[in-house]
Amino acid sequence: MKPAYKNITGTFDILPEASGNENGLVTSTAGWRHVETTIREVMVQFNAREIRTPIIEPTELIARGVGMLTDIVSKEMFAFERGKTHYVLRPEVTAPVMRAYLQHRLDQRGGVQKLYYVGPCFRAERPQRGRYRQFHQFGVEVIGASDAQADAEVIAMMMAVYRAFGLNETSLRINSLGDEKSRPRYKEALRTYLVAFKSDLSDTSLERLSANPLRILDTKDEKERRLLEDAPRLIDFIDDESRAHYNELKTLLDDIGIAYQEDPFLVRGLDYYTRTAFELENTNLGAQSILAGGGRYDLLARELGSKTAVPAVGFAAGFERLFLALAAAEIGLPDDPAPDVFIAALGDEAHRWSFGHSQRLRSAGLSVAFDLKGRSMKAQMREANRQRARYTVIVGKDELDGGVVQVKNMGSGEQCTVGVDDLTAYFYKCIRS
Ligand code: HAM
């Protein structure tokens, strides 16, 4: 039967079992939970605390925060209005976290705030494998520290998450974008260089040439990439303090054994970065190979109305790309736990008994399944197997008349008779001992 409704393209349902769609695999809810738990454990190791912000935010916050000229704001926002209020489904979480930091005066709580988050984001991008319209990010924002140690710590947290899953085939690229004064000088130099090759540029790059030439550095076009090889490099334009900060970051990464490559063309797709920018790539993933990215954004707070500058640095990563990378590396994820006991009942009386008795076993701390459909014993045994139950209780009228049930150990195949009143104690001994 053809369903009347389907989920919106670029979104997906997460089911109890792993599933798939045209844009790649969808991990099971159990796999999802496991990954989330592991991420939280890493965050705790780094002493980060969780923040949850709303999924809808004022459009202006995102437009100002992420930047009017970015693709995210100019092309990809899910925005709507009700009355006079303009809302956007958050495309990322950094600007919302900074909003919350400023709104709740978290600077007054003392020290540096190290805030982590997990949750959905929305971008109206063309869906493909690894790129969705609703996707899920985890990330960290370290707010209140300007020292390169904070940048190194953020990178270390990001790497620790992938290491926790045994995912080692990643490559880290870093760059420094300098301060707000170095950027305009570099933009001008890049524009002057590219104007000479105008006829070789794509329409998109031509558009970017006047508005935001830095975006051209992101190009995937081979011809343009060759052109860029001789283009001026941002690193040669940055101020002395930013250079010292960058050198300090590299020394710190060396000290803790995090390998990286310097990428002079790494600029990232969001406008709020100053100084550090970085991306983590997994080369097994095809077109959408960037697992995570981040950087320093010391000017964002002022952009959002703060009277004082608030130094900050963070990263965010996509769950979906992490799952794709795990699958490519053949790293498995756990399933839901199997029930301890499956009760297979034959006849009305036994069915009623199994309904009542399953609650008693559950009260004793066991997980119990039984058949809600009243099917044949054979079908119920098949179901017990499918669910990988550790034990099956087999019960019919004769057993109940005799005050006993049959208990089958599904692993060994052994079967024994147990008194109805002894059942809880029996399982308690077998399963919980
Ligand atoms: P971003 O590079 O736009 O950075 O996104 C971070 C990660 O989110 C990407 O590396 C990717 O894994 C995932 N992602 C982004 N868009 C999609 C999509 N359409 N489908 C699937 N996954 C996607 C940020 O969002 C910044 N807020 C990072 C940051 C945090 N900078 C400082 N702090």
Residues whose N, C-alpha, C, O or C-beta is under 5 A from the ligand:
A	BS01	HAM	E92 V93 T94 R123 E125 G130 R131 Y132 F135 V140 I290 L291 A292 G293 G294 G295 G314 F315 A316 A317 G318 R321
